[in-house]
Structures are given as structure tokens and as C-alpha cells.
Amino acid sequence: MVTIYDIAEHAGYSIATVSKALNNKKVSEKAKQKILDAVEELHYTPNSSARTLATNKSWMIGVVFGENLGIGIAHPFFSQVIEGFKKHAELYNYDLLFVSRHMGLGQETYKHLLHRGVDGIVIVQSHGEDEIGKLNHAIPTVYIDRPTNEPGTVYSDNLTGSKLAVNHLVENGHTKIAHIMGEQTTFAGIERAKGFKKAMREQGLPVREEYLVDGGFYSHAGGREAMIRLLSLNDRPTAVYVAGDVMAIAAMKVTKEWGLRVPEDISFVGFDDIKLAKHVDPALTTIRQDKGLIGQQAAIILLDKINTQGSTQNVDKKMVPVSLIKRDSVHRLA
């Protein structure tokens, strides 16, 4: 097995210089390049235990993940966010340690991560109580989709997303617009509903109570049940803004089952732009979240906190822009 001593001998530098170069510490560009060339030529792979001893780091980041649909990391939004986080963390040789979702965000989870010696924690959970955030702990932490008072949180511009959705429907002649809300204990659900009401007021349109329906935790069943309630009204909406694509796809399906046409009878706008959105019939107009960028920004913030021993105070909330993706689920009224 190739060791750091072999690299030093091959490159013609001391072990101390090689160690500095491999840990991104200050050495001359000439030395760094020769050492990296030697690493490549000899196919050197650093020993994780030795690297931990040399740097006083575990090179592991704990991932606390939770969602209410029971599908885990296959969740269409969070899986892409985590992939964006992972890609950036891997550039700096970090591994991810996933904590069982059954552990939640309590003190036991923090103790478990402390025992495993992780260098940082990323919390991807937009609902429920956050006991970790209440602890006076020393592990750098970043939150995704869950703004807190702690420095370091990344989320989408949900308010602007709702405004884009409502404005697009109004531009196409719709005034009777309903909203299938996301679970109102989640940050995203609350913000998107708030944005919907604000956008409707700005357009001079009434927010009718019967047009506000809670779809729950962004599930197919939740979207279906919420849409049945809207379809059962005597005065149905001509358009529905749905707080999540999975719910929107379910709502479109049940609308067609009731013998109505989509979008000619009822138009739909979703939120997320999951991969399936462009493959349904009709293709779903939706608000795109940049899921990869959310993950990347969270990783940048967390690594900065790790490298500054958690003392970074200028990192507060990072709001990632959203965009309207026009497809075929919105009909222009005459």
C-alpha cells in the first residue's frame, strides 16, 4: 500500500510538506503540483484513520432527515437537495452519515451524533419540534427548508413562487382561483399560503375561504382529497394553485375522473418541478425550486462554519430564487 512516505520520497519533499499539501495548507505552488503529480502517479489514497488523527476531524457530516410520507430519501424534493449537498461536500472529502428518521430532532439524536464525532450536522426537516436547535451544542449546524434563529439556513423563495403562480393564472384570465395548501405546520406550506393570499390581494381578487383547502403533507392522497372538496362546490374554481407537484398531479387526475377537462375546465399550477411534472398529461406548469443549488448552498455554509470552528456569524438565511416553468396545464380564458 502506498503511504505518505512514498509520496514524499517520490516528490522529493519532506513528509511535513506533503502533509500540508494534502490538507490544503500553505505550500508553494511548485511543491503542491509535484506532490499532486506524485499522488496521481502512485495512486495514493489517504488512510481515513490517519487523516482523522492528522487533522483532528472525523470528515463526516451527520444528516438528520425527516418527512411524513414514509418514503425516506426517495422523497422527490429532498433526494435532489441531498444530492446537491453531497456533491459539494465530496469535493472536500467529506462523507455523510444518515441518522435514522425515527430518532427525530431530539437530544438523543444530538448525543448520537456527538458520539460518532461528526464535524457538522445538516438538518433536512420542515416540520415538528426541533430540540437540537434548542441545545447549546458545539457542532456546526445548517438547516434546509426550515428557517430558525440559528445562523445558517437555506430555503426557497416561497412567497415569490406563489406570486408567480397567481400572476400567471390572472394573466390567463382567471379570477376564481383556489389554493390547495401544504401542511400548515410546515414552513413551506405556511409561506406558500401566505404568498397566495398576498398575491390575490395585490391583484384585487377575493380570497374565498371555500377555495382554501389543506392538502396535508404533500401526498398524492392529500391532493386527491383536497381536489374532491373543490370539485364538490357549487361554484367551482377555474384554476387551482397547488403547493406541491405530487398533490397537483393527483388533483389533475381526479378532475379528469369527474369528467372534466384539464386545463380547459380547470387549470393547474404546481410547486417544486419534480421530474414527473413534465411527463404527465397535460404537462404540469409549476414553480421550479433549484434543489441542487439549495443543497450546494447548505454545504457551503456548513463547511464554512466547520472551518471557522462555528464562529461564522455573518451567515444568516440564504433564500434561493424560484422560477415559473410554463407547460400545458393552464388554459387561457376567452
C-alpha positions in Angstrom: 0.0 0.0 0.0 1.3 3.4 -0.9 2.0 5.7 2.1 2.6 9.3 2.6 6.3 8.4 3.0 6.3 7.0 -0.6 4.8 10.3 -1.8 7.4 12.3 0.0 10.3 10.2 -1.5 8.8 10.3 -5.0 8.2 14.1 -5.0 11.4 15.0 -3.2 9.8 16.8 -0.3 9.6 16.3 3.4 6.7 14.4 5.0 5.6 17.7 6.7 5.4 19.5 3.3 3.5 16.6 1.8 1.1 16.6 4.7 0.5 20.3 4.4 -0.2 20.0 0.7 -2.7 17.1 1.1 -4.6 19.1 3.8 -4.8 22.3 1.7 -2.4 24.2 3.9 0.1 26.7 2.6 2.9 25.4 0.5 4.4 26.7 -2.8 2.5 26.1 -6.0 5.5 24.2 -7.4 5.7 21.9 -4.4 1.9 21.4 -4.4 1.9 20.4 -8.0 4.8 18.0 -7.7 3.1 16.3 -4.7 -0.3 16.1 -6.5 1.5 14.6 -9.5 3.1 12.0 -7.3 -0.3 11.2 -5.7 -1.7 10.5 -9.1 1.3 8.5 -10.4 1.4 6.3 -7.3 -2.4 6.0 -7.0 -2.3 7.2 -3.4 -5.4 7.1 -1.3 -5.2 8.7 2.2 -6.0 6.4 5.1 -9.1 7.8 6.8 -7.9 7.0 10.3 -4.5 8.7 9.7 -6.3 11.7 8.2 -8.5 12.0 11.2 -5.6 11.9 13.6 -3.6 14.4 11.5 -6.5 17.0 11.2 -8.4 16.3 14.4 -11.6 15.9 12.2 -13.8 12.9 11.5 -14.5 14.1 7.9 -18.1 13.1 8.5 -21.3 15.2 8.3 -24.4 14.0 10.1 -27.7 14.1 8.1 -30.9 14.4 10.1 -33.7 13.8 7.6 -37.5 13.6 8.2 -40.7 13.6 6.2 -44.2 12.4 6.8 -44.9 10.3 3.7 -42.8 7.4 4.8 -40.7 7.2 1.6 -37.5 8.4 3.1 -34.6 9.5 0.9 -36.7 8.7 -2.2 -38.7 11.9 -1.5 -38.7 13.7 -4.8 -37.7 17.1 -3.3 -35.3 16.1 -0.6 -33.5 13.5 -2.6 -32.3 16.1 -5.1 -31.4 18.5 -2.3 -29.3 15.9 -0.5 -27.6 15.0 -3.8 -26.7 18.7 -4.3 -25.3 18.8 -0.7 -23.4 15.6 -1.2 -21.7 16.6 -4.4 -20.3 19.7 -2.8 -19.3 18.1 0.4 -17.5 15.3 -1.5 -15.3 17.9 -3.2 -13.7 18.5 0.3 -13.5 14.7 1.1 -16.5 14.6 3.5 -18.7 11.6 3.9 -22.3 11.7 5.0 -23.8 9.8 8.0 -27.5 9.4 7.8 -29.4 9.3 11.1 -32.5 7.1 11.3 -35.5 9.2 10.7 -37.2 7.6 13.7 -34.8 9.4 16.0 -36.3 12.8 15.1 -34.7 16.0 16.3 -34.4 15.3 20.0 -31.5 15.2 22.4 -30.8 11.5 21.7 -30.1 12.4 18.1 -27.6 15.0 19.1 -25.9 12.7 21.6 -25.7 10.0 18.9 -24.0 12.5 16.5 -21.7 13.7 19.3 -20.7 10.1 20.0 -20.0 9.5 16.3 -17.8 12.6 16.3 -19.3 14.3 13.2 -17.8 17.6 12.2 -21.1 19.1 11.3 -24.9 18.5 11.0 -27.3 19.2 8.2 -31.0 19.1 9.2 -33.4 18.5 6.4 -36.8 18.6 8.1 -39.5 21.2 7.6 -42.0 20.1 10.3 -42.2 19.3 14.0 -40.3 20.5 17.0 -36.6 21.0 16.7 -34.9 20.1 20.0 -31.4 20.1 18.5 -31.7 23.8 17.7 -32.6 24.5 21.4 -29.4 22.8 22.7 -26.3 24.7 23.5 -24.1 22.5 21.4 -20.8 22.8 19.7 -21.4 21.0 16.5 -21.8 23.4 13.5 -25.3 23.0 12.0 -27.1 24.1 8.9 -30.9 23.9 8.3 -32.6 23.2 4.9 -36.2 24.4 4.3 -36.5 25.4 8.0 -35.5 28.9 9.0 -34.5 29.2 12.6 -32.9 31.8 14.8 -29.6 29.9 14.5 -27.2 31.3 11.9 -27.2 29.1 8.8 -30.4 28.1 7.0 -31.3 27.7 3.3 -34.7 27.7 1.7 -36.6 28.6 -1.4 -38.4 31.9 -2.1 -41.8 30.5 -1.4 -43.5 33.9 -1.3 -42.3 34.9 -4.8 -43.2 31.5 -6.1 -46.8 31.9 -5.0 -46.9 35.4 -6.6 -45.6 34.0 -9.9 -48.3 31.3 -9.9 -51.1 33.6 -9.1 -50.0 36.3 -11.6 -49.6 33.7 -14.4 -53.2 32.5 -13.8 -54.5 36.0 -13.7 -52.7 36.9 -16.9 -54.6 34.0 -18.5 -57.9 35.4 -17.5 -58.6 33.5 -14.2 -60.2 35.2 -11.2 -61.8 32.2 -9.5 -58.5 30.8 -8.1 -58.3 28.2 -5.4 -55.3 27.1 -3.4 -54.5 23.5 -2.2 -52.3 24.3 0.7 -49.4 22.3 2.1 -49.5 21.1 5.7 -49.8 24.3 7.8 -47.2 23.2 10.4 -44.5 23.2 7.7 -42.5 26.3 6.8 -43.1 25.8 3.0 -46.9 25.3 3.5 -47.3 28.4 5.6 -45.2 30.6 3.3 -46.9 29.4 0.1 -50.3 30.0 1.5 -49.2 33.4 2.8 -47.8 34.3 -0.6 -51.1 33.1 -2.3 -53.2 35.4 -0.2 -50.9 38.4 -0.6 -50.7 37.9 -4.4 -54.5 37.6 -4.7 -55.0 40.9 -2.7 -52.4 42.6 -4.9 -54.4 41.5 -7.9 -57.6 42.9 -6.3 -59.1 39.4 -6.1 -61.0 38.0 -3.1 -59.6 35.1 -1.1 -62.6 32.8 -0.7 -62.5 30.6 2.4 -64.0 27.6 0.5 -61.2 27.9 -2.1 -58.5 27.4 0.6 -58.2 23.6 1.2 -55.5 21.9 3.3 -53.8 19.1 1.3 -51.7 17.9 4.3 -48.1 16.6 3.9 -47.8 17.0 0.1 -49.0 13.4 -0.7 -51.0 12.0 -3.6 -53.8 11.1 -1.3 -53.8 14.6 0.2 -54.0 16.3 -3.2 -56.8 14.0 -4.3 -58.9 14.6 -1.2 -58.4 18.3 -1.3 -59.4 18.5 -5.0 -62.6 16.4 -4.4 -63.6 19.1 -1.9 -63.2 21.8 -4.5 -65.0 19.8 -7.2 -67.9 19.3 -4.8 -68.5 23.1 -4.6 -71.5 24.6 -6.4 -69.3 27.3 -7.7 -66.1 25.6 -8.7 -62.8 27.5 -9.3 -61.5 27.8 -12.9 -57.9 27.4 -11.7 -56.0 25.8 -8.7 -52.6 26.7 -7.4 -51.3 23.6 -5.6 -48.5 23.8 -3.0 -46.7 20.7 -4.3 -46.4 18.9 -7.6 -47.3 15.4 -6.2 -50.6 16.9 -4.9 -51.1 18.8 -8.2 -50.7 15.6 -10.3 -53.3 13.9 -8.0 -55.7 16.8 -8.3 -55.5 16.8 -12.1 -56.1 13.0 -12.2 -59.2 13.2 -10.0 -60.5 16.2 -12.0 -60.4 14.1 -15.2 -62.1 11.2 -13.3 -65.0 13.5 -12.6 -65.4 14.0 -16.4 -63.8 17.5 -16.5 -61.1 18.6 -18.9 -57.7 19.8 -17.8 -56.9 22.6 -18.5 -60.0 23.6 -20.4 -62.3 23.3 -17.5 -59.8 23.7 -14.6 -56.2 24.9 -14.9 -53.4 23.9 -12.5 -50.1 25.3 -11.3 -47.9 23.2 -9.0 -44.8 23.9 -6.9 -41.4 22.0 -7.0 -40.9 20.9 -10.6 -40.3 17.3 -9.7 -39.1 15.1 -12.6 -42.5 13.6 -13.2 -44.1 17.1 -13.7 -43.2 17.3 -17.4 -44.2 13.7 -18.2 -47.9 13.8 -17.0 -50.7 14.7 -19.4 -51.1 17.6 -19.6 -47.5 18.5 -18.6 -47.7 20.5 -15.4 -47.0 24.2 -15.2 -45.1 24.7 -12.0 -42.8 26.7 -9.8 -39.3 25.3 -10.0 -37.2 25.1 -6.9 -33.4 24.9 -7.6 -33.0 21.8 -5.5 -29.3 21.2 -6.4 -28.5 24.8 -5.5 -30.3 24.6 -2.2 -28.1 21.6 -1.3 -24.9 23.2 -2.6 -25.5 26.4 -0.6 -26.2 24.5 2.6 -22.9 22.6 2.1 -21.0 25.8 1.5 -22.4 27.4 4.7 -21.8 24.3 6.8 -18.2 23.8 5.7 -17.5 27.5 6.3 -18.9 27.0 9.9 -16.8 23.9 10.4 -13.6 25.6 9.1 -14.2 28.6 11.4 -15.0 26.5 14.4 -18.6 27.5 14.2 -17.8 31.2 14.8 -19.2 32.4 11.4 -21.9 34.9 12.4 -22.4 36.7 9.1 -24.2 33.7 7.6 -27.9 34.0 8.4 -30.6 33.0 5.9 -29.9 32.1 2.3 -33.0 32.3 0.2 -32.7 30.6 -3.2 -34.7 32.1 -6.2 -37.5 30.2 -7.9 -38.9 30.4 -11.4 -42.1 29.7 -13.3 -42.0 26.8 -15.7 -44.8 27.2 -18.3 -46.1 23.9 -19.7 -49.6 22.8 -20.7 -51.8 22.8 -17.6 -53.0 26.4 -17.8 -55.8 27.4 -20.2 -56.4 31.0 -21.3 -59.9 32.0 -20.7 -61.7 34.0 -23.5 
